[in-house]
Amino acid sequence: MTDFVTEARPHSAKTRESERRGFIGSRSGPGAFDGQEAAAILEDARASVDPALRAALDSLPGSMRRIALYHFGWEHVDGTPAAGNAGKAIRPALVLAAATALGGPGARAAAVGAAAAVELIHNFTLLHDDVMDRDTTRRHRPTAWTVFGDADAILAGDALQALALGLLAEDPHPASPGAAARLAACVVELCAGQQADTAMEKRGPAEVTLDEVIAMAEAKTGALLGCACALGGLYAGASGEDVEALDAFGREAGLAFQLIDDVIGIWGDPRHTGKPAGADLAARKKSLPVVAALASGTQAAAELAELYALPYDRRDLERTTLAVERAGGRAWAQEQAADRMARAMSELARAIPDPEAADGLLSLAEFVTRRSA
């Protein structure tokens, strides 16, 4: 993993502008990013992928299908239909946007199954993460394990992983074998990232380094976003070099996403996030802002270390939140997110030099790093 002092420091403003020229810079002024374009892309991706997802879930045995449909928000606990929230569809949207950018509408149509596979993998990780993290709320409703129990939620997640790889194995497209191999390798990386995350929770605040947490976040979050972009490139028939550049773009944007997600996990509004305020602090998670704050060497860092060494007490939540902020954790995470986006733009320009062709991917990358929930 890169050294925090030499590699993870923010680029200068001049460097960031140079790397993003023709991408972010071309969107300033009246045409600047306002979220509407990304929202339209996500809505279109959801409409394209949902039929494939529903067909895959319908193939599951009855009891497992019920858990999966509940998790996706398409059924209530009693099995009656629900018009719930199945998530933002960021990862399938990246697959389709990458395929479109390099292969046009035909490649996009061919990549719908791959996009569904990526979304199934994402939801497999969510089901397992909720069990391991003991999160009780997701998408403004009780998590699957709280309703059906640990074992059933874990098994439903396992089934989603199998469905994802099955979709690619059954796909006659010439890119499908390479896509399946890449997605399988990504699952291993995701699991390694989650294992590192859970292992860190058993260690004291002073025992976890910022390098370790960055490496964990790259594996746990960046890997799947990178894989999503790479799969879109594969289905567009892109060169190996362009596929790798797309993967790198997604990974850098993914780390920016995780940085912002960690900020939201501490300071986000529960009305928008669907999770209790300060949930990450309550769970004593070694999130990126927290570890950066602990490594700051400030008086606030010492206070935070003392608080984190104690069992959670809701009366100390405000004090803990303020300690992270005073120690610079929030500012560091936000600055790092901007830095990682600059790196992502550099990789995107390498794969797709034409800013207009890359517009969909750029809109999605901006969306995930400008969100507040």
SEMIKOL-609598 format. One record per residue (C-alpha): residue in one letter; x, y, z. Coordinates in steps of 0.1 Angstrom, whole numbers, padded with zeros to 4 digits, always signed. Each point is the difference from the previous one (the first is absolute). Layout:
N
aXYZ...
***
This chain:
373
m+0000+0000+0000t+0012+0035-0007d+0016+0020+0027f-0024+0027+0014v+0026+0027+0002t+0014-0004-0035e-0029-0013-0021a-0033+0008+0017r+0005+0037+0004p-0022+0022-0022h+0011+0011-0034s+0006+0036-0005a-0028+0020-0015k+0021+0004-0032t+0005-0037-0002r-0036-0008+0005e-0011+0025-0026s+0025-0015-0025e-0012-0035+0006r-0037+0009-0002r+0003+0024-0030g-0026-0009-0026f-0021-0019+0026i-0010+0019+0032g+0012+0033-0013s-0022-0002-0031r-0030-0003+0023s+0003+0033+0018g-0024+0028-0005p-0036-0005-0013g+0007-0037-0008a+0016-0008+0033f-0009-0032+0018d-0034+0003+0018g-0007-0037+0005q-0029-0001-0025e+0021-0017-0027a+0012-0027+0024a-0035-0005+0014a-0012-0006-0035i+0028-0025-0007l-0007-0018+0032e-0037-0002-0006d+0006-0013-0035a+0024-0026+0013r-0025-0011+0026a-0027-0004-0026s+0023-0020-0022v+0014-0023+0027d-0030-0006+0022p-0017-0025-0023a+0031-0021-0001l+0004+0002+0038r-0036-0009+0006a+0003-0030-0024a+0031-0012+0019l-0017+0004+0034d-0031-0018-0013s+0022-0031-0007l+0009-0004+0037p-0018-0025+0022g-0031+0015+0017s+0014+0008+0035m+0032+0014-0013r-0018+0020-0027r-0021+0016+0027i+0031+0012+0019a+0016+0014-0032l-0031+0018-0012y-0004+0015+0035h+0036+0012+0000f-0004+0016-0035g-0031+0018+0013w-0024-0018-0023e-0019-0019+0026h-0012+0007+0036v+0009-0024+0028d-0033-0018-0006g+0008-0006-0036t-0024+0026-0015p+0013+0022-0028a+0018+0032+0010a+0011+0030-0021g+0032+0003+0021n+0034+0014-0006a+0024-0025-0017g+0030+0024+0003k+0015+0026-0023a+0013-0025-0026i+0034+0018-0002r+0019-0032-0008p-0022-0012-0029a-0001+0035-0013l+0038+0000-0002v-0001-0032-0020l-0025+0014-0025a+0017+0034-0002a+0034-0015-0007a-0015-0023-0026t-0017+0029-0017a+0031+0022+0001l+0021-0025-0018g-0025-0020-0020g-0032+0020-0005p-0036-0011+0006g+0006-0036-0013a+0027-0006+0026r-0022+0015+0027a-0029-0024-0009a+0024-0030+0001a+0013+0010+0034v-0033+0001+0019g+0005-0036+0013a+0035+0010+0012a-0014+0031+0017a-0026-0022+0018a+0028-0023+0011v+0019+0028+0015e-0030+0012+0019l-0007-0035+0013i+0036-0001+0013h-0004+0034+0017n-0032-0012+0018f+0017-0032+0010t+0026+0022+0018l-0027+0021+0016l-0018-0030+0015h+0032-0014+0014d+0013+0034+0012d-0033+0008+0019v+0004-0033+0019m+0036+0005+0009d-0004+0037+0008r-0033-0006+0019d-0016+0028-0020t-0037+0001+0007t-0012+0024-0028r+0006+0001-0037r-0019+0021-0025h-0023+0013+0027r-0012-0035+0010p+0012-0028+0024t+0029-0020-0014a-0006-0036-0012w+0018-0016+0029t-0022+0018+0025v-0031-0014-0017f+0011-0035-0011g+0030-0007+0022d+0037-0002-0006a+0002-0033-0018d-0028+0007-0025a+0015+0034-0008i+0034-0014-0006l-0013-0029-0021a-0021+0025-0021g+0032+0020-0006d+0018-0032-0011a-0028-0007-0024l+0003+0035-0016q+0037-0006-0006a-0008-0033-0017l-0027+0017-0021a+0025+0027-0011l+0026-0025-0012g-0027-0021-0016l-0013+0030-0021l+0035+0004-0015a+0006-0037-0004e-0032-0003-0021d+0006+0031-0020p+0010-0009-0036h+0018+0033-0005p+0038-0005-0008a+0009+0023+0029s-0018-0021+0026p+0028-0024+0010g+0024+0028+0006a-0027+0020+0019a-0008-0030+0022a+0036-0006+0008r+0005+0037+0008l-0032+0001+0022a+0011-0031+0019a+0034+0015+0007c-0018+0031+0012v-0021-0020+0024v+0032-0014+0016e+0014+0036+0003l-0033+0012+0016c+0001-0028+0025a+0036+0008+0009g-0010+0036+0005q-0029-0009+0022q+0022-0024+0020a+0026+0027+0005d-0028+0024+0011t-0014-0024+0026a+0035-0009+0013m+0008+0037+0005e-0031+0004+0022k+0017-0024+0026r+0031+0022+0002g+0005+0030+0021p-0002+0035-0015a+0037+0005+0000e+0007-0034-0016v-0016+0009-0034t+0020+0020-0026l-0015+0023-0026d+0018-0020-0027e-0019-0032+0011v-0033+0017+0000i+0005+0015-0035a+0011-0034-0013m-0031-0016+0016a-0023+0026-0016e+0016-0005-0034a-0007-0037+0002k-0035+0003+0016t-0014+0028-0021g+0023+0010-0028a+0003-0036-0014l-0036-0004-0010l-0003+0035-0015g+0031-0007-0020c-0012-0034-0010a-0033+0015-0012c+0017+0025-0023a+0023-0028-0013l-0029-0023-0008g-0016+0028-0020g+0033+0003-0019l+0002-0037-0006y-0035-0001-0015a+0009+0029-0022g+0030-0019-0014a+0025+0025+0015s+0037-0007+0000g+0017-0014+0030e+0016+0033+0008d-0033+0018-0001v-0017-0026+0022e+0028+0004+0026a-0003+0038-0002l-0038-0003+0006d+0007-0023+0029a+0024+0026+0015f-0025+0028-0006g-0027-0020+0019r+0023-0008+0028e+0011+0036+0006a-0036+0012-0002g-0009-0029+0023l+0024+0012+0026a-0013+0035-0003f-0035-0015+0004q+0011-0018+0032l+0016+0032+0014i-0033+0019-0005d-0020-0030+0013d+0021-0001+0032v-0007+0038+0004i-0037-0007-0004g+0003-0029+0025i+0009+0025+0027w-0016+0033-0010g-0028-0012-0023d-0037+0009+0006p-0019-0032+0010r-0030+0013-0019h+0020-0003-0032t+0024-0029+0008g-0025-0024+0015k+0025-0008+0028p+0002+0014+0036a+0022+0030+0005g+0036-0009+0008a-0005-0037-0007d+0036-0005-0010l+0012+0017+0032a-0024-0021+0021a+0014-0031-0016r+0035+0013+0007k+0009-0004-0037k+0035+0009-0011s-0013+0021-0028l+0022+0022-0021p-0008+0033+0017v+0004-0017+0035v+0034-0015-0007a+0012+0032-0017a-0011+0019+0031l+0017-0025+0023a+0032+0004-0020s+0000+0037+0003g+0020+0002+0032t-0023+0027+0014q-0017+0004+0034a-0033-0009-0017a+0016-0032-0013a+0009-0010+0036e-0035+0007+0011l-0014-0020-0029a+0023-0030+0009e-0013+0001+0036l-0036+0000-0012y+0006-0028-0025a+0016-0022+0026l-0032+0000+0020p-0033-0017-0008y-0025+0022-0019d-0021+0023+0021r-0025+0021-0019r+0006+0029+0024d+0035+0003-0014l-0010-0001-0037e+0001+0038-0004r+0033+0002+0017t+0015-0027-0021t-0013+0016-0032l+0016+0033+0009a+0033-0017+0009v+0002-0015-0035e-0007+0034-0016r+0024+0020+0022a+0027-0026-0007g-0004+0007-0037g-0016-0033-0010r-0029+0016-0019a+0021+0025-0019w+0026-0026-0009a-0026-0024-0014q-0016+0027-0021e+0033+0011-0014q+0011-0036-0007a-0033-0006-0018a+0008+0030-0024d+0035-0014-0004r-0012-0035-0009m-0025+0015-0025a+0029+0019-0017r+0018-0033-0004a-0032-0017-0013m-0003+0028-0026s+0035-0007-0012e-0007-0037-0005l-0033+0008-0017a+0017+0023-0025r+0025-0028-0007a-0028-0025-0009i-0024+0025-0017p+0018+0032-0012d-0032+0015-0013p-0018+0018+0029e-0033-0002-0017a+0002-0038-0003a+0011-0002+0036d-0028+0022+0012g-0022-0027+0016l+0029-0015+0020l+0010+0035+0011s-0035+0008+0011l-0002-0031+0021a+0034+0006+0016e-0010+0035+0009f-0033-0012+0014v+0015-0025+0024t+0025+0026+0014r-0024+0029+0002r-0028-0018+0017s-0012+0006+0036a-0017-0033+0007
***
